[in-house]
Amino acid sequence: MNLGSTTFLLVVEHQVPHTPGKLRVYGHDVSTDKMVLVTIVELWGGDDVDAITEGNGALIAVTSRASTLTNATVSIFTASFNNQILIIEALQTIHVSEAYHCSFSVMPSGEIGLFIQTLNRIHLYLWKCVKFLYARQIITPGAVWPSSEAFLYGDPGVLLIPFSGYGSWDPFSKEHTLYVLNSTLYTAIYRGDTVILPSYLL
């Protein structure tokens, strides 16, 4: 995460019994050329983190996967860095069943998109001034360990979302087969104000 001329490293520590999860933020110290701890934010959960620059600040998303005690959530924070002081504030909590990880990307329209990967879907939320609003979902092959990462490619930018996964997952079965799934590439095409995401098998 870059704010001004300072680079920050975000690290999440998963919650364990009797100890909350943590978001540790390290900043680059130019004088020593090392990353030093700047602040710690306590979390309920904490499994995955991503960030994107927005205006003069940044947006941070922390995914907390479902556990025996809690449902899966994505916690949104804002970050600002003024006069060498880093301020991180909680903004929004998104409840998404079976959320596994999430990633930010700038959309071809210029909007910021938040892509939340579950075991068999990608949910797209769009940043609307003060919060993320739900836009649509993409059905993906079911995977025990799914992985996807949205990004813009080329000029003008085309949104690409490569998806892969390990372990076939079926919500109606208690048995899961462990093998690498075929990779799939999703791309965004705009028709008016509507974005559709056809897929291509790789």
Secondary structure by P-SEA (a helix, b strand, c coil): cccccbbbbbbbbcccccbbbbbbbbbbcccccbbbbccccccccccbbbbbbccccbbbbbbbcccccccbbbbbbbbbbcccbbbbbbccccccccccccccccccccbbbbbbbcccbbbbbbbcccbbbbccccccccccbbbbbbbcccccbbbbbbbbbcccccccccccccccccbbbbbbbbcccbbbbbbbcc
